[in-house]
Amino acid sequence: MNKRLKQCPVCNSNLEIVEYHCSNCDTTIKGKFGVGDLDLLTPTQQEFVKVFVCSQGNIKIVEKELGISYPTVKNRLAEVTRTLCRGKEKPGIQLSEDVLEEIEKGNLTVDEAIAKLKERS
């Protein structure tokens, strides 16, 4: 069985679930059905959430399990937060993400990042 499509392959709009069918008893249920919040995440984000939850939020374990750096863990967590919380983020989160990304790219040292965060707050 294929995973559920999220976007229309023709126009890229979000698809709705409007019918469920049981192949065992041939029952069909029609209507508009919502999807769970976790289904809004990409497969990569879903895997990240699985590892994050199974490691009980321990970033060191997440880094090791996924083979990614601390700033990448923080960025992925921020992406998931944006998707699941839609507009409920605390002010300043985007700023912190930007600074972490600059550290990861090698454009800022940790000390420069701390100074940048202090001056903007």
Contacts in CASP RR format, 6 or more apart in sequence:
PFRMAT RR
TARGET T0000
AUTHOR 0000-0000-0000
METHOD contacts of the structure
MODEL  1
MNKRLKQCPVCNSNLEIVEYHCSNCDTTIKGKFGVGDLDLLTPTQQEFVK
VFVCSQGNIKIVEKELGISYPTVKNRLAEVTRTLCRGKEKPGIQLSEDVL
EEIEKGNLTVDEAIAKLKERS
3 43 0 8 1.000
4 17 0 8 1.000
4 35 0 8 1.000
4 39 0 8 1.000
5 15 0 8 1.000
6 14 0 8 1.000
6 15 0 8 1.000
6 39 0 8 1.000
7 13 0 8 1.000
7 14 0 8 1.000
7 15 0 8 1.000
8 14 0 8 1.000
8 15 0 8 1.000
16 32 0 8 1.000
16 33 0 8 1.000
16 34 0 8 1.000
17 32 0 8 1.000
17 33 0 8 1.000
17 34 0 8 1.000
17 35 0 8 1.000
18 30 0 8 1.000
18 31 0 8 1.000
18 32 0 8 1.000
18 33 0 8 1.000
19 28 0 8 1.000
19 29 0 8 1.000
19 30 0 8 1.000
19 31 0 8 1.000
20 28 0 8 1.000
20 29 0 8 1.000
20 33 0 8 1.000
21 27 0 8 1.000
21 28 0 8 1.000
21 29 0 8 1.000
22 28 0 8 1.000
37 84 0 8 1.000
38 46 0 8 1.000
38 49 0 8 1.000
38 84 0 8 1.000
40 83 0 8 1.000
40 84 0 8 1.000
41 49 0 8 1.000
41 80 0 8 1.000
41 83 0 8 1.000
41 84 0 8 1.000
45 76 0 8 1.000
45 79 0 8 1.000
45 80 0 8 1.000
45 83 0 8 1.000
47 66 0 8 1.000
48 62 0 8 1.000
48 66 0 8 1.000
48 76 0 8 1.000
48 77 0 8 1.000
48 80 0 8 1.000
49 80 0 8 1.000
51 61 0 8 1.000
51 62 0 8 1.000
51 65 0 8 1.000
51 66 0 8 1.000
52 62 0 8 1.000
52 77 0 8 1.000
55 61 0 8 1.000
55 62 0 8 1.000
55 65 0 8 1.000
59 70 0 8 1.000
59 73 0 8 1.000
59 74 0 8 1.000
62 68 0 8 1.000
62 73 0 8 1.000
63 69 0 8 1.000
63 70 0 8 1.000
63 73 0 8 1.000
66 73 0 8 1.000
68 76 0 8 1.000
69 104 0 8 1.000
71 100 0 8 1.000
71 101 0 8 1.000
71 103 0 8 1.000
71 104 0 8 1.000
72 104 0 8 1.000
74 96 0 8 1.000
74 97 0 8 1.000
74 100 0 8 1.000
75 97 0 8 1.000
75 100 0 8 1.000
75 101 0 8 1.000
75 104 0 8 1.000
78 93 0 8 1.000
78 94 0 8 1.000
78 96 0 8 1.000
78 97 0 8 1.000
81 89 0 8 1.000
81 93 0 8 1.000
82 89 0 8 1.000
92 121 0 8 1.000
95 117 0 8 1.000
95 120 0 8 1.000
96 117 0 8 1.000
99 108 0 8 1.000
99 113 0 8 1.000
99 116 0 8 1.000
99 117 0 8 1.000
100 113 0 8 1.000
102 108 0 8 1.000
102 113 0 8 1.000
103 109 0 8 1.000
103 110 0 8 1.000
103 113 0 8 1.000
108 116 0 8 1.000
END
